[in-house]
Amino acid sequence: MIYVSVVLLVIAWIFIFFGMASVFKLKNLYTRILSAATIDTVGSLVILIALLISSFLGDFEEGFTFKYDYIIRFILLIGFLIITTPISSHVIIRSAYLTGVEVKELEHEEDKKKKAEEEGELYG
């Protein structure tokens, strides 16, 4: 059981790492927010599921004892995350849209340099 929890935790950290990389790589504000919300939800849920599985284990000396109070807490946390994370990302995106944030491509420094070189300008 411990190995399953460790594997799930490693998977969660891989999701979080690639999610952080995608937030920096994406060019649109709205796709950045969507990526951050998705990775936050998936990473948190996988970590909570790993903790839920490890709470089934109990102490080795006492045998397999279930810790019901932890199990109930983890199930409530998972339900809370499933409900609140999409709502909060929707509110953030909607407020950005209503305040007039344009859906435009954000340019990275590398793209600006490449564009300036193609146009023959010096970019400093």
N, C-alpha and C positions, 0 to 999 in steps of 0.2 A: 504494500500500500504506500509506503514511503516513496518508492521509486516512481509511482504514478504521480504523486504530488510534485516531486522534483522535476519530472518531465513536463508537467503542466506549467510549472513556474518558469522553466526555460522557454517554453513556447510563448508564454505571456511576455517575457522580456524581449523575445525576438519580434513579436508584434509591436511592442512599444518602440523598439529601436527603429524598425522600418517605418513606423508611423511618424516618428520625429524627423526622419530623413525626408519623408514625403512632404511634411509641412514646410520644410525649407526649400524643397525642389519645385513644388507647384507654384504656378504663376498667378493664379486667380485667387482673390480673397475668399470667395465663397467655397471654392474647392479646398482651400486650406482649412477653413472652419469645419467643413464636412469630414475631411480626413482626420482632423484632431478629435472630433466627437466620436467618430467610428472607432478609432484606435483606443481612445480612452474607455469606451464601453467594452470593447472586446478584451483589452488587456485587464481591466478591472474584474470583469466577469470570470476570466480564466484564473486569475489569482484567487478570487473568492471560492471558485469551485475546487481549486487545489487545497485551500484551507479547509473547506468542507470535507473533502475526502480524508485529509489528515486528522480531522476531528473525530472521524469514525474509529480511528485506530486506538485512541486511549493510551494507557500505560501498558508497557509490555509485561511488567511484573504482575499486574492485576488481570491480565487476559484482555480480551476485546470488550471493553466497556464503552458504551455510547455516552457521549457528553451532549445530552439533549439541549442544554441551554445554549451551547455554542452552535449546534446544528440549527436551532430556531433563529438565532441571531444572523447566521450566514444566509439562511433562506430569506429572511426579511431584508437584508442588505442587497441581495441579488434582485429581489422584487423592486426595491427602491431604485436601484440603478437602472433597471429596465424601463421604469416609468419616467424617471426624471431626466436622464441624459438626453434622449431625443427631444424632449420638450425644451430644455435649456438651449440646445444648439439651434432649434427652430426659432426661439425668441431672439437669440443673438443675430441670426441671419435676417430675420424679419425686421429687426430694428435697424440693421445696416441698410437694408433695402429702402425702408421708409425714410431714413435720413438722407438718402440720395447717394449712397456709395455706388459708384458705377461698376458694372460688370466689365472689367477691362483686364487685359493681360498685364501683369506687373513684369517689368524687365529686370533681368539679373545683370550684374556688372559685366559678365562675360558676353551677354547678348549686346549690350551697349557698345562694348569695345569692338565686337565683330561688325556691328552695323556701322560704326564710325570708320573702321578700316575700309569697308566696302564703299562708303561714300567719299573716301579720300580725306577725311577730316582727322585732325589730331585730337585724341581723347586723353585728357589728363586727369 
